[in-house]
């Protein structure tokens, strides 16, 4: 696929240079929006704008734009002019239009909304009121809702009438006279029903929904757990406000995973396309605070080594195993924290089961530590021909792994408890804590055991 897109991009660049506009337009017309988004990675901004100026169909432009990153969208809209941009926003799904407007300057957003028909502008403004990353901010208010007193036949006719404007018709939501959500019917059940039967007779009354103020991850989890194609969004009174479709949830999951990965490596302020486009200064600014945490930890680690310099001078072979102790501890800590962060994100790991989770991961660390500790003790014994050194290294590695597993699980859970994103704890904090802890265990145990056996 990538080779095909790259080859296509080279062809388009050549055709643009040769001023063969119609051939370029024909190629773009035959592409899916996702394919065009991939293609855009191989083109310059000027070439992309030139392509968009060739397309006269606002709906086609809206489809292509919805798959591009926000910065590229803004550059294209700016090049096309405000009048054209407002026409394109009319053709966009309301949630996509709201996403775009939320990323540009408020004044520019207001100007574009003023150029749009009142009804479309009001629908988008409703979505813009919601805080970022809430269910309300990603919902679409173009859905099919019907009163409960219709027959199945009447409902199908009404769906035919409403479907061109709806985001999806796989689910039909039933509301009372006040707009309160009271039921749902799948399109399949509606088609299979007796045409004269009232939809209130066979609708599902126990509707799974999400509040407009809840986190978007909650909506994502519900859709994943129930295998829904869409989920209704309601307010605290139960009024149906919109729906979130599975394609929006896929975007949410991609964003959340990307964000968590950046947080775990200490670059949480710059995500996705912003990371790629950001200047070196912005990238450095995002990473430096966490690197300072690591640096402080390594200074403490250096102090631990200096404090036990007499032990190190007496048993020089201990220095050979410092990298092993620190690396193995770091790996176990990273594994435990990844499991904890992932479990918290998916809801499989409950904060209410704090001590059970810590105890379970500590037992895992103990089992791994015993196995690896015995192996490294035998390696040290054979390599250095020193049974005491083997005992020190084996016990140290075992205790380090137990400590690392505990810290790797404990920190994300504590961070969640005090309302801090647990992904932050997964990188610099755990690395620093495990490095310092492993050296303290190694040298303290070494100092004690060598003195004990030497009399």
C-alpha positions as CSV (number, residue, x, y, z in Angstrom):
1,X,0.0,0.0,0.0
2,X,2.8,2.4,0.9
3,X,4.6,1.7,-2.3
4,X,1.4,2.4,-4.3
5,X,0.8,5.7,-2.5
6,X,4.4,6.8,-3.0
7,X,4.3,5.9,-6.7
8,X,1.0,7.8,-7.0
9,X,2.5,10.8,-5.3
10,X,5.4,10.9,-7.8
11,X,2.9,10.7,-10.7
12,X,0.8,13.6,-9.2
13,X,3.9,15.8,-8.7
14,X,4.9,15.2,-12.3
15,X,1.3,16.0,-13.6
16,X,1.2,19.2,-11.5
17,X,4.6,20.3,-13.0
18,X,3.2,19.5,-16.5
19,X,0.0,21.6,-15.7
20,X,-2.3,18.6,-16.3
21,X,-4.9,19.6,-13.8
22,X,-7.7,17.4,-15.0
23,X,-5.6,14.2,-14.8
24,X,-4.7,15.2,-11.2
25,X,-8.3,15.8,-10.3
26,X,-9.3,12.4,-11.8
27,X,-6.7,10.6,-9.6
28,X,-7.8,12.4,-6.5
29,X,-11.5,11.8,-7.2
30,X,-10.8,8.1,-7.2
31,X,-9.0,8.1,-3.9
32,X,-10.5,7.3,-0.5
33,X,-10.0,10.1,2.1
34,X,-7.6,7.9,4.1
35,X,-5.6,7.2,1.0
36,X,-5.4,10.9,0.2
37,X,-4.2,11.6,3.8
38,X,-1.3,9.1,3.2
39,X,-0.6,10.7,-0.1
40,X,-0.4,14.2,1.5
41,X,2.7,13.0,3.4
42,X,4.7,12.9,0.2
43,X,3.5,16.3,-1.1
44,X,4.5,19.9,-0.2
45,X,1.9,22.3,1.3
46,X,1.9,24.2,-2.0
47,X,1.1,21.1,-4.0
48,X,-1.7,20.0,-1.6
49,X,-3.3,23.5,-1.8
50,X,-3.0,23.4,-5.6
51,X,-4.9,20.1,-5.6
52,X,-7.7,21.4,-3.4
53,X,-8.2,24.4,-5.6
54,X,-8.8,21.9,-8.5
55,X,-11.7,20.3,-6.6
56,X,-15.0,22.1,-7.0
57,X,-17.2,19.8,-5.0
58,X,-17.4,21.1,-1.4
59,X,-18.6,17.7,0.0
60,X,-15.5,16.0,-1.6
61,X,-13.2,18.6,0.0
62,X,-14.9,18.1,3.4
63,X,-14.3,14.4,3.2
64,X,-10.6,14.8,2.3
65,X,-10.0,17.5,4.9
66,X,-11.6,15.4,7.7
67,X,-8.7,12.9,7.5
68,X,-5.9,15.5,7.6
69,X,-4.2,16.9,10.7
70,X,-5.5,20.2,12.2
71,X,-2.5,22.3,11.1
72,X,-2.8,21.2,7.5
73,X,-6.5,21.8,7.6
74,X,-6.0,25.3,8.8
75,X,-3.4,26.1,6.0
76,X,-5.7,24.7,3.3
77,X,-8.8,26.6,4.5
78,X,-6.8,29.8,4.8
79,X,-5.6,29.4,1.2
80,X,-9.1,28.7,-0.1
81,X,-10.6,31.8,1.5
82,X,-13.3,32.4,4.2
83,X,-16.3,32.1,1.9
84,X,-15.1,28.8,0.5
85,X,-14.1,27.6,3.9
86,X,-17.5,28.3,5.4
87,X,-19.1,26.3,2.5
88,X,-16.8,23.4,3.2
89,X,-17.7,23.5,6.9
90,X,-21.4,23.2,6.0
91,X,-20.6,19.9,4.3
92,X,-18.5,18.5,7.1
93,X,-20.0,16.4,9.9
94,X,-20.8,18.7,12.8
95,X,-18.2,17.0,15.1
96,X,-15.5,17.3,12.5
97,X,-16.3,21.0,11.9
98,X,-16.3,21.6,15.6
99,X,-12.9,19.9,15.9
100,X,-11.5,22.2,13.2
101,X,-12.9,25.4,14.6
102,X,-11.6,24.5,18.1
103,X,-8.0,24.4,16.8
104,X,-8.0,27.9,15.1
105,X,-8.1,31.3,16.6
106,X,-11.4,32.2,18.3
107,X,-11.8,35.3,16.1
108,X,-11.3,33.3,12.9
109,X,-13.7,30.6,14.2
110,X,-16.4,33.3,14.8
111,X,-16.0,34.8,11.3
112,X,-16.5,31.4,9.7
113,X,-19.5,30.6,11.8
114,X,-21.1,34.0,10.9
115,X,-20.8,33.1,7.2
116,X,-22.6,29.8,7.7
117,X,-26.4,29.2,7.7
118,X,-27.8,29.8,11.2
119,X,-29.0,26.2,11.9
120,X,-25.6,24.6,10.9
121,X,-23.7,27.2,12.8
122,X,-25.8,26.6,16.0
123,X,-25.3,22.8,15.8
124,X,-21.5,23.4,15.7
125,X,-21.6,26.0,18.4
126,X,-23.4,23.5,20.7
127,X,-20.4,21.1,20.3
128,X,-17.9,23.8,20.9
129,X,-19.3,24.5,24.3
130,X,-18.0,21.2,25.6
131,X,-14.7,20.7,27.3
132,X,-12.0,18.9,25.3
133,X,-11.9,15.1,25.6
134,X,-15.5,14.8,26.9
135,X,-18.1,12.7,25.2
136,X,-20.0,15.8,24.2
137,X,-17.0,17.2,22.4
138,X,-16.8,14.3,20.0
139,X,-20.5,13.5,19.5
140,X,-22.4,14.1,16.3
141,X,-25.8,15.7,16.6
142,X,-27.0,14.3,13.2
143,X,-28.9,11.2,14.2
144,X,-32.3,9.5,13.7
145,X,-34.7,9.9,16.7
146,X,-38.3,8.9,16.4
147,X,-41.4,9.2,18.6
148,X,-42.7,6.0,20.3
149,X,-46.1,6.0,18.8
150,X,-45.0,5.3,15.2
151,X,-45.6,1.9,13.6
152,X,-42.6,-0.1,12.1
153,X,-43.7,0.8,8.6
154,X,-44.0,4.5,9.5
155,X,-40.6,4.4,11.2
156,X,-39.0,3.0,8.0
157,X,-40.5,5.7,5.9
158,X,-39.3,8.3,8.3
159,X,-35.8,6.9,8.2
160,X,-35.8,7.1,4.4
161,X,-36.6,10.8,4.8
162,X,-34.0,11.5,7.5
163,X,-31.2,9.2,6.4
164,X,-29.4,11.6,4.0
165,X,-28.6,13.9,7.0
166,X,-27.9,11.2,9.6
167,X,-24.4,10.1,10.6
168,X,-25.7,6.5,10.9
169,X,-29.0,4.7,10.6
170,X,-27.9,1.3,12.1
171,X,-29.6,2.3,15.4
172,X,-32.9,4.2,15.7
173,X,-33.4,6.0,19.0
174,X,-36.8,6.5,20.5
175,X,-37.6,9.7,22.4
176,X,-40.6,11.0,24.3
177,X,-42.3,14.4,23.6
178,X,-39.6,16.1,25.7
179,X,-36.7,14.5,23.8
180,X,-35.8,12.1,26.6
181,X,-34.2,8.9,25.4
182,X,-36.5,6.0,26.2
183,X,-35.5,3.2,23.8
184,X,-33.5,2.0,20.9
185,X,-34.1,-0.3,17.9
186,X,-31.6,-1.8,15.6
187,X,-32.3,-1.3,11.9
188,X,-32.4,-5.1,11.5
189,X,-35.1,-5.5,14.1
190,X,-37.1,-2.7,12.6
191,X,-37.0,-4.3,9.1
192,X,-37.9,-7.7,10.5
193,X,-40.8,-6.4,12.6
194,X,-44.5,-6.5,11.8
195,X,-45.1,-3.4,9.7
196,X,-48.2,-2.5,11.7
197,X,-46.6,-3.0,15.2
198,X,-45.9,0.0,17.3
199,X,-42.1,0.5,17.8
200,X,-42.8,1.0,21.5
201,X,-43.8,-2.7,21.6
202,X,-40.4,-4.1,20.5
203,X,-37.9,-1.4,21.3
204,X,-35.1,-2.1,23.8
205,X,-35.9,0.1,26.9
206,X,-32.6,-0.6,28.7
207,X,-30.5,1.7,26.7
208,X,-26.7,1.9,27.3
209,X,-25.7,5.5,27.0
210,X,-23.0,8.0,28.1
211,X,-23.3,11.4,29.7
212,X,-22.2,14.4,27.6
213,X,-19.8,15.5,30.4
214,X,-18.1,12.1,30.8
215,X,-14.6,11.4,29.5
216,X,-14.4,10.2,25.9
217,X,-12.5,7.2,27.1
218,X,-15.6,6.1,28.9
219,X,-17.5,6.1,25.6
220,X,-14.7,4.2,23.9
221,X,-14.7,1.6,26.6
222,X,-18.5,1.1,26.4
223,X,-18.4,0.7,22.6
224,X,-15.5,-1.8,22.9
225,X,-17.2,-3.8,25.7
226,X,-20.6,-4.0,24.0
227,X,-19.5,-4.1,20.3
228,X,-21.7,-1.2,19.5
229,X,-21.5,0.7,16.2
230,X,-22.7,3.8,18.0
231,X,-23.6,5.0,21.5
232,X,-26.2,7.7,22.4
233,X,-25.1,10.8,24.4
234,X,-27.5,12.2,26.9
235,X,-27.5,15.0,29.5
236,X,-28.3,14.6,33.2
237,X,-32.0,14.8,32.5
238,X,-31.8,12.0,30.0
239,X,-32.3,14.2,26.9
240,X,-30.8,12.7,23.8
241,X,-28.1,15.1,22.5
242,X,-26.2,13.2,19.9
243,X,-24.3,10.0,19.1
244,X,-20.7,8.8,19.1
245,X,-19.9,6.4,16.2
246,X,-17.3,3.7,16.2
247,X,-15.1,5.6,13.6
248,X,-14.9,8.5,16.1
249,X,-13.9,6.0,18.8
250,X,-11.1,4.6,16.7
251,X,-9.8,8.2,16.4
252,X,-10.1,8.7,20.1
253,X,-8.2,5.4,20.9
254,X,-5.4,6.4,18.5
255,X,-5.1,9.8,20.1
256,X,-5.1,8.4,23.6
257,X,-2.5,5.7,22.8
258,X,-0.3,8.3,21.1
259,X,-0.7,10.7,24.1
260,X,0.1,8.0,26.6
261,X,3.2,6.9,24.8
262,X,4.5,10.5,24.7
263,X,3.7,10.8,28.4
264,X,5.5,7.6,29.3
265,X,8.7,8.9,27.7
266,X,8.3,12.3,29.2
267,X,7.3,14.4,26.2
268,X,3.6,14.9,27.1
269,X,3.2,18.4,25.9
270,X,3.6,17.7,22.3
271,X,1.6,15.0,20.5
272,X,1.0,13.4,17.1
273,X,1.4,15.8,14.2
274,X,2.4,18.6,16.6
275,X,5.4,16.6,17.6
276,X,6.5,16.2,14.0
277,X,5.9,19.8,13.1
278,X,7.2,21.4,16.3
279,X,10.4,23.4,16.4
280,X,13.5,22.0,18.2
281,X,12.9,24.5,21.0
282,X,9.3,23.3,21.7
283,X,10.4,19.7,21.5
284,X,13.2,20.4,24.0
285,X,10.9,22.3,26.3
286,X,8.5,19.4,26.4
287,X,11.1,16.9,27.4
288,X,13.5,18.8,29.7
289,X,11.4,18.8,32.9
290,X,11.3,15.0,33.0
291,X,15.0,14.7,32.0
292,X,15.8,16.9,34.9
293,X,13.9,14.4,37.1
294,X,16.1,11.6,35.6
295,X,19.3,13.7,36.1
296,X,18.5,14.3,39.7
297,X,17.9,10.6,40.2
298,X,21.2,9.7,38.6
299,X,23.0,12.3,40.8
300,X,21.5,10.5,43.8
301,X,22.6,7.2,42.3
302,X,26.1,8.5,41.9
303,X,26.0,9.6,45.6
304,X,25.1,6.1,46.6
305,X,28.1,4.7,44.7
306,X,30.4,7.3,46.2
307,X,29.1,6.6,49.7
308,X,30.0,2.9,49.3
309,X,33.3,3.5,47.5
310,X,35.2,1.6,50.2
311,X,33.2,-1.5,49.5
312,X,33.7,-1.0,45.8
313,X,37.5,-0.6,46.2
314,X,37.6,-3.8,48.4
315,X,35.6,-5.9,46.0
316,X,36.2,-4.4,42.5
317,X,34.2,-7.2,40.9
318,X,31.0,-5.6,42.3
319,X,31.4,-2.9,39.7
320,X,31.0,-5.4,36.8
321,X,27.5,-6.2,37.9
322,X,26.1,-2.7,38.4
323,X,24.7,-2.4,34.9
324,X,23.0,-5.8,35.2
325,X,21.4,-4.9,38.5
326,X,20.1,-1.5,37.3
327,X,19.0,-2.7,33.8
328,X,17.1,-5.7,35.1
329,X,15.4,-3.6,37.8
330,X,14.5,-1.0,35.2
331,X,13.0,-3.5,32.8
332,X,10.8,-5.2,35.5
333,X,9.7,-1.7,36.7
334,X,8.8,-0.7,33.1
335,X,6.9,-4.0,32.5
336,X,4.9,-3.6,35.7
337,X,4.1,0.1,35.1
338,X,3.0,-0.7,31.5
339,X,0.6,-3.4,32.7
340,X,-0.7,-1.0,35.4
341,X,-1.2,2.0,33.1
342,X,-2.8,-0.2,30.4
343,X,-5.1,-1.8,33.0
344,X,-6.2,1.5,34.4
345,X,-6.8,2.9,30.9
346,X,-9.0,-0.1,29.9
347,X,-10.8,-0.4,33.2
348,X,-9.5,-3.9,33.9
349,X,-7.4,-2.6,36.8
350,X,-9.5,-1.1,39.6
351,X,-8.1,1.5,41.9
352,X,-10.3,0.1,44.7
353,X,-8.3,-3.1,44.6
354,X,-5.0,-1.2,45.2
355,X,-3.4,-3.5,47.7
356,X,-4.5,-6.7,45.9
357,X,-2.9,-5.4,42.7
358,X,0.3,-4.4,44.4
359,X,0.5,-7.7,46.2
360,X,-0.1,-9.7,43.0
361,X,2.6,-7.9,41.1
362,X,5.0,-8.2,44.0
363,X,4.6,-12.0,43.9
364,X,5.3,-11.9,40.2
365,X,8.4,-9.9,40.9
366,X,9.5,-12.3,43.6
367,X,9.1,-15.3,41.3
368,X,11.1,-13.7,38.5
369,X,13.6,-12.4,41.0
370,X,14.3,-15.8,42.5
371,X,14.8,-17.4,39.1
372,X,17.0,-14.7,37.7
373,X,18.8,-14.2,41.0
374,X,19.8,-17.9,41.1
375,X,21.1,-17.7,37.5
376,X,23.1,-14.5,38.0
377,X,24.5,-15.9,41.3
378,X,25.8,-19.0,39.5
379,X,27.3,-16.8,36.7
380,X,29.1,-14.6,39.3
381,X,30.4,-17.7,41.2
382,X,31.8,-19.3,38.0
383,X,33.1,-16.1,36.5
384,X,34.7,-14.6,39.6
385,X,35.2,-17.8,41.7
386,X,33.7,-15.9,44.7
387,X,30.7,-17.5,46.5
388,X,30.1,-14.4,48.7
389,X,29.9,-12.2,45.6
390,X,27.5,-14.7,44.0
391,X,25.3,-14.5,47.1
392,X,25.4,-10.7,47.1
393,X,24.5,-10.4,43.5
394,X,21.9,-13.1,43.5
395,X,20.1,-11.7,46.6
396,X,20.4,-8.1,45.3
397,X,18.9,-8.9,41.9
398,X,16.1,-10.8,43.6
399,X,15.3,-7.9,46.0
400,X,15.7,-5.3,43.2
401,X,13.1,-7.1,41.0
402,X,10.6,-7.4,43.8
403,X,11.1,-3.7,44.6
404,X,10.9,-2.7,40.9
405,X,7.7,-4.6,40.4
406,X,6.1,-3.0,43.5
407,X,7.2,0.5,42.5
408,X,6.1,0.0,38.9
409,X,2.6,-1.0,40.0
410,X,2.3,1.3,43.0
411,X,3.2,4.7,41.4
412,X,0.6,4.6,38.6
413,X,-2.1,3.6,41.1
414,X,-1.1,6.4,43.5
415,X,-1.1,8.9,40.7
416,X,-4.6,7.8,39.7
417,X,-5.8,8.1,43.3
418,X,-4.5,11.7,43.5
419,X,-6.0,12.6,40.1
420,X,-2.8,12.7,38.1
421,X,-2.5,11.0,34.8
422,X,-0.8,7.6,35.6
423,X,1.0,7.6,32.2
424,X,3.3,10.3,33.6
425,X,4.6,7.9,36.3
426,X,5.5,5.2,33.8
427,X,8.7,6.8,32.5
428,X,11.1,9.1,34.4
429,X,9.7,8.7,37.9
430,X,9.9,4.9,37.9
431,X,13.2,4.8,36.1
432,X,14.7,7.1,38.7
433,X,13.1,5.4,41.7
434,X,14.2,1.9,40.6
435,X,17.8,3.0,39.7
436,X,18.3,4.6,43.2
437,X,16.6,1.7,44.9
438,X,18.6,-1.0,43.1
439,X,21.9,0.6,44.0
440,X,21.0,1.1,47.6
441,X,20.0,-2.6,47.9
442,X,23.1,-3.8,46.0
443,X,25.7,-1.8,48.0
444,X,24.0,-2.1,51.4
445,X,23.7,-5.8,51.1
446,X,27.2,-6.1,49.7
447,X,28.7,-4.0,52.5
448,X,26.8,-6.0,55.1
449,X,27.6,-9.5,53.8
450,X,31.2,-8.9,53.0
451,X,31.8,-7.6,56.6
452,X,29.8,-10.4,58.1
453,X,31.7,-13.2,56.3
454,X,35.1,-11.5,56.8
455,X,34.6,-11.5,60.5
